[in-house]
């Protein structure tokens, strides 16, 4: 493994940039698994960079943003192969690659261990789960504003608002895609409620009403690029981690309860968060189209949060009594990861000033 001094941030930045460029070529190779089997050296530099980042962050506890960003970008590139983007079919040639699976598994294992250290899991086992979820629902449905909330609502300029749209477009333009991954299986009332939420997120079958279509209108109002991933390079690692975490939970059925807890938090907290963005847009003089995505979420997610609590989370907690703690864990972990992501967005906007 090459020696890169921790203090030399410029060298680290270059090192991870080169590793990312190398991975971009690797992931698009035809017959990737066969190619690597014949020429394993093609992965050496990239694997060295992954190992360095994993050790630096998760073993040595060095808060290196560039290492975080490198790992989360690698995961994102692999995870997005699970979604169809209506692009060249050859782009999906390696969607079932064992090489990519191994890379993803290696990063996710260390990352998830590290993430769980941020949550007080010892207390969750002793909770009365319905009571615990109700308490969290009340707290996050109408929370007290903090300094970041006031900043987003009352202080950001048009340039800051556009930076907010640029970063959130990575998820907003493909919204609810991970939810689609958990809808299959045996029919029951819980599945029906999740499908109703998905149906509304997707505009009840009308493209113009699909939530991502409202996001496109917001971008157009601000004369911004509406192409998915157009602003990928602006997205902080904390936001990528939020997206990758959703992929991790939704793609594994043993994480189903944790995914439900996380979705409960998202639907519960969205109205209060989006009110700040909505008020910022109106303060800046934008039209209804310029805040439409926030508007529709404020209206619909109040209902979605209630559905998630009473008709999804509670029934699941009662059905899987021994594993019900996972719903609360999923909620708490999503709360932490989402809050961290918002802080990173605020930091990015403040850097414009």
LINPESUL-V633454 format. One record per helix or strand. SS is the DSSP state (~ for helix, > for strand). FROM is the first residue (numbers start at 1). LEN is the number of residues. If there is no record, write none. Layout:
ss->(SS,SS)
from->(FROM,FROM)
len->(LEN,LEN)
This chain:
ss->(~,~,~,~,~,~,~,~,~,~,~,~,~,~,~,~,~,~,~,~,~)
from->(9,32,40,65,89,98,121,129,147,158,179,189,203,207,211,232,237,253,292,321,325)
len->(18,7,20,18,4,19,6,13,8,15,4,13,3,3,11,3,14,31,28,3,26)
